[in-house]
Each structure stands twice: as C-alpha cells, then as structure tokens.
Amino acid sequence: MRRVIVFVLLFALVVIAAIGVSGLLGRLLDAGNALASSDVSGLARSLAFTLIAGPFAAVLWWVLWRRMDGAERSSIAWGLYLAGMSTVSLVTFSTALLTTAAVLVRGDWRPRLFATGVVWAGVWVWHVWMSRDREKSPTRLVTVAPILGSVFGLVIAVGGAVTAISSLLDAAVDAFAPSLTQGDPWWRLTLQALIWFAGGLVVWWWHWIRGRARDLRGGLADLALVAVGVAGAAILTLSGAGTVLFVLLRLAFDRTDPVTDIVGLLGFGISAAVIGALVWSYHRGLTLGRSPPTRLATKLVTSGVGLVSAATGLGVVVNAILATTTTPLAGSDARSLLLGGISALVVGGPVWWLAWQPTQQLSPAEVHSTGRRVYLILVFGVSAVVAIVTLLVIGYRLFEFALGDFTGDSLVDRVRAPLGLLVATGLVAGYHFAVWRRDRSVSAAAPQPARTVGRVILVTDADPEPLSQAIGAATGGAAVSVLKRADGAGSAATPEQLTRALTGVTGKRVLVVTGPGDRVEVIPLRD
C-alpha cells in the first residue's frame, strides 16, 4: 500500500509539473504576445504547477531512487509507474509534435503545442533511462511499455498511410471529374498525412524493432498481436474492400446520384483495403510462430470479423428486399441499401468461410480447446440477445400498428429493419448453437486422459510455453503457474525430460523446478 500511494503521488506530481513547465515554455516561445498578456490566471497556474509540484516531484523521486533496492525493483507499483508514465508521455509528446509539424504545412505555427511536445519528450526520455538502468530498473511489467508503444505507433502509421493514399486517389479522381467544391490543395492533406505516417512509423520501429517487442511471447504481447495486428487490420481491410465493392456496384447499377458523389469514398476504400491487407498479412505471419492458443485465437477473431460483416450484410439485404414491396427497386434508397448489404455479405462471407472452415474435420485438441468453446458461447449469446431485442421491437411495431397508429410508414416499413436483423442473428445463433452441441457430443464420446495432478507450479528461466504444454499432456490437463528464476541458473531441460520426470506423479499441487542445466526436480506438495 505504501508503494502504491507513493508512486501514484509521484505520477500526479510529474504530470502537474510537466503541464506547468510546458505552459511557461509555450509563453516564452510565443514571441508575438506578452508573457502574461490578458491570461493572468493561466500564467499563475503554470507558475504554481512548476514551482510547487516540480520541487515536490524532484524530492520524492530522489528519495525513491536512492532507496531503490531489490524489493522495490520487484514491486508491481514501480513497474506499473514506469510503464504508465512512459506510455502517457510518449502519446502526449508524439501527438503534440506531429500536430505541430502537420499544421506548419499550412503556415500555422503553434508554439505552445510545440512546447508541450518538447517538455513531454523530456519526460519520456527520463523514464526510458530509468527503465534501462542496470541497477534500479523494474524487474516486473518491463514489457508493457514497448508493447503499448508499438501499438500506438502502428495505429498512427496506419492512419497516416490510409489518409495519404486516400487523398492522392481522390485528387486523381478529381482530375478526371472535377468537383464543384473547392477546398485545401490536395498536396497539403497528403503531406500532413505523410508526416503522421512517418512519425508513427518511427515510434513503431523504436518499440517493435529496436525495443524487440516483436520477440515477446505470451500474455499482453500475444493479446496485442491478435487484437490489433490481426483483428484490427482485418476490420480495416474488410471495411475498405466493402466500400470499394459498394462504389463499383453503384456505378454499375445505381446512377441516381452524380458520379462524383458516388466515387467520393473510392479513395478511402482502396487505401484502407491495401494498407489493412499489408498489416493483416504481416501480423498473421507472426502468429504462425506463436503458441497453439495464439494461432487458434487468430483463427477465431478472423472468423468473428468475417461473421459480423456477413451477418450485417444479410440483415441489410433482407431489409432492402422488404423495402421493394413498398418502394420500387429503382428508388435510390432501396437500391443503395441492397447494394450495401450485398457488398458486406460478399466481402465478409468468404473471410468467415476460409477462417472457420465449417466443412473441415477438426483435431481433438481444437474441439476440446477452451477458446473455441468460449467463442461459440459468446457468439451464440450475443446473437440470442440481439434476436430477443429485435423481437421486442417487432412486437412493439406490430402492436402499435394494430392499435390504430396508421400515420407515417406502412407496417412493412416499420418492421423491415428489425426483421432483417432478426433473420441474420437468428441464423447465426442457431448455427453456432448446433456447432456447440456437436462439439459437446464429440468431447463426451472421446476418451479423456485422467488428470493425475491438479495444479503445477513451474519454476524456470527458460521459455515456459513448451514446458507448460508438456506438463499439460503429461498430467491430463493440469493448470500451470509459471514463476521465473532470478538467479540465472540457465535451465536447459527439454519437454521430453519433463514428461519423464512427471511420470507416475500424482497430487493436487506439484512443484517443478528446472535448472541449472538439464536438471528437473519434481516435488509433490501437501494440501
């Protein structure tokens, strides 16, 4: 509790002091205005933050830094403080400096924003130095900052690349079909987007390549890889591909709007599809070398993204078909709605099919996996909840119409949107419930290995992933908790040696220690 309070206080003091220093520096750089000008309260706030919070932060840090011993280094509070402050300062200074450079393209100089970037860059450098000190750097949560920094840099770089390519393509389209509206020159937005792309690329490279975040395994590293690199990139790719297909379908079958309006989203669609596909392909290739649960998670999130797109498209198609019973198909609203649903269905359906592979025979390990069961239950549960809500909406609309509210839209117009959603979610819920029941029957029929050990505490300084898998196979699926050795014993035990050492061992809890060398010690523990 003492560590938590102290580091939370230090975090707050550093943030307040940085805000004060950046405010004073911004006023000094703003040569066109007096130091106080009319904003006396702002100057007073900056002075108070700097002269009060700054010395307190310096004294508190000096005391903590002097007494930083082994116990302090291994505390979660110290690692969490450095990870949090490093991430906050990175986001703040990079956003401020990139925004300053971007607005400078159009001749707008913002000294106070630049000052914010400079001050927070100093805070970031200071905390990076502390996190790399050989004697006082934290021993826990050391991978959080590199992972979060690489994710932040990737998001900025992807956003800048998509915007830059989109503006170039829009300029090319305008060259053939000039727009009646006049805005900023095309090169200005492109150059600003390239600045964000370059800045994000540098941040990503610093953490992902130089900081070796790409070599991290398990936990937050695998979660970020699957959630951002695979799922996020898949969403961006399908959004872009669906937009491109929608524009092409409208050009072929729906010319009710001017061509310049129809192709307005073509640049974004192409850029999003291309950049998203590149990011998706790169991170999916990285997951092939990760653990089986990570590869399974990649498959499940990909199928989930494709399923959402396909189900949404199916619901929109049903909605559009019902709309044709009251509105002619030539009507722009119904036709555009139909083409949008077809685009989402055509783009998401193949992705779901290739990822989920419903006709392929699954291995027993995948059928018994917790991730697959959670995925099936989650999809079925969410779909069932949405279906129930849409049923309530349809019932409300029907009773509203039956009780004499004949004003406004017809009955079909009132229920077509929720009815389309009901059809899509009903099919999704029914299919996944059937798959879940089939997996349960397969699991019940298959012989299950007898669990000889309830929980294993593994102490090692080697890669715990293959050892944990060997323990699970040798004990019938015992839960494994991993503790890292801090003495640098150099564990070289193989999974085969671990399997042989666990042969015949039973008990609720077992301690397994590997190292030095290929030494393996198995100790059953009392309850």
Secondary structure, 3 states (H helix, E strand, C coil): CHHHHHHHHHHHHHHHHHHHHHHHHHHHHCCCCCCCCCCHHHHHHHHHHHHHHHHHHHHHHHHHHHCCCHHHHCCHHHHHHHHHHHHHHHHHHHHHHHHHHHHHCCCCCCHHHHHHHHHHHHHHHHHHHHHCCCCCCCCCCCCHHHHHHHHHHHHHHHHHHHHHHHHHHHHHHHHHCCCCCCCCCHHHHHHHHHHHHHHHHHHHHHHHHHCCHHHCCCCHHHHHHHHHHHHHHHHHHHHHHHHHHHHHHHHHHCCCCCHHHHHHHHHHHHHHHHHHHHHHHHHHHHHCCCCHHHHHHHHHHHHHHHHHHHHHHHHHHHHHHHHCCCCCCCCHHHHHHHHHHHHHHHHHHHHHHHHHCCCCCCCHHHHHCHHHHHHHHHHHHHHHHHHHHHHHHHHHHHHHHHCCCCCCCCHHHHHHHHHHHHHHHHHHHHHHHHHHHHHHHHHHHCCCCCCCEEEEEEEECCCHHHHHHHHHHHHCCCEEEEEECCCCCCECCCHHHHHHHHCCCCEEEEEEEECCECCEEEEEECC
